[in-house]
């Protein structure tokens, strides 16, 4: 197992021999903390429930990440404590990857993180509200 970076508290992100090394995320996270946190699917709503970035996948991905970061901050953690992400993207096609990556990078810069936890991306037909292009769930581990 090759250690790539440490999370803020209870997460070690790694890649293992025999699996491809993907720049966008690590293949494995090892949790050593004691508090398992499950964050419901986050969409691009602000605190008042207004959709941010209608029609803009990058802006919506950024907002989802920022919402996850805000939830973790309330619990004394940060995005570096994320052990796993699942993104649900409406009408996913590979040509949308640059927008997805752009939103992730913008959020990472605002959150002050370089964490790239294991992630799963699923294409879906629709989400709860037509303006929502992406929903992201997170699992984190806090000390």
N, C-alpha and C positions, 0 to 999 in steps of 0.2 A: 504494500500500500504506500503510495506516495502522498505525503502531506503537502497540500498547496497553500492553505491559509487557515487561520483560526478565526472563528466567530468571536463576538464580543464576550460571550459567556460560555455556553454549554454546547457549542456546535463546532465540529471539525469537518471541513469540507475536503474531500479527497477524490482522486481518481485511482482506479485499481488497474493492475496489469491485465491485459486481455480485453479491456473495453476501450472504445475510442475516447480520445481526449477532445472534448468539444469546448470551444472557447466561450460559448454562451452560458454554460453551467457546468458544475461538477456532477459526476455520476453518482456519488455517494456522500451522505452526511452521517456523521457519527455523533449521537447525542450523549452528553455526559451530565447535563443539567437535571434538575429534579421537578420542574414544572412544565408540563406539556400544554401548549396553548394551541387551540384550533380557532382560526379566524375564518368566519363565514365569507362566502364569495363577495368580494368587493367590486363595485362598479364605479363609474366615474362621477359619483355624487359628491357634492360638497356637504357641509354640515346641515344645510337647509334642505337637502334633497334635490338640488338643482343639478342637472347633468352638465358636466364640464366637457368641452371638446366634442360636441355633437358632430358626427361625420368625420372625425379625426382620430384614427386608431392610435397614433403615437401619443396624442394628448390624453386619451382615455387610459392607455396602459400606464402612463406616468401617474395619473390621478389614482388608479388602483393601487400602485406601489406606495404612493404617499399615504393613502388611507391605511394600508397595512402597517406602514411605519408609525402612523399616529396611534393606532391601536396598541402596538407594542410599546410605544413610549409611555402610554398611560399605565402599563403594567411594569414599567421599569426596565424595559428591554429596548432593542433596536432591530433594524432590518438584518443586522449581522447574526441575529439569533434564529433566523428562519432556517428550518431544516428541509422544507419541501414546499414547492409551489405547484398549483395546477391552474392553467389558463384556458379559458373557454372563449374561443374567438368565432364570431359570427361569420359564416361564409368563408372560412379559411381557405386560402390558396398560398402556395409558397412565395408568390410575388409580394405578399404582404409582410414578409420577414423584415425588410429594412425599416418599415414603420414600427413594427414590434420592438426591434432592437433600439431604435431611436428613442422610443418612449421609456424603455428600460434604462438607457444610458442617462437620459435627462433626470429621471427619478433618482438614480444612484448618485448623481452629482449633488442633487438637493439633499439627499439623505446622508451624504458623506460615507458611502459604503462602496466596497468592491466585491461584496459577497455575491457569489453565483451558486446558490444552492441547487440541488437536483430539481428539475422541473419537468412537467408534462404539459404539452400543448394539445388541445382537442378542438377540432372544428365542430361547430354546432349550427343548426339551422336558425335559431333565434334565441334571445334572452327575454327576460321579463318585460322589458320596455323597448320599443322599437329603436330608440336613440342609442341604446347600449350596444357597443360593438365588442366588448370584452368584459369578462368577469374573472377574477383571480382569487383563489383560496390559498391559505397559507397555514402551515403547521410550524410552530416555533418551540424551542426549548429554552427555558430560563432557569437560572440557578436559584 
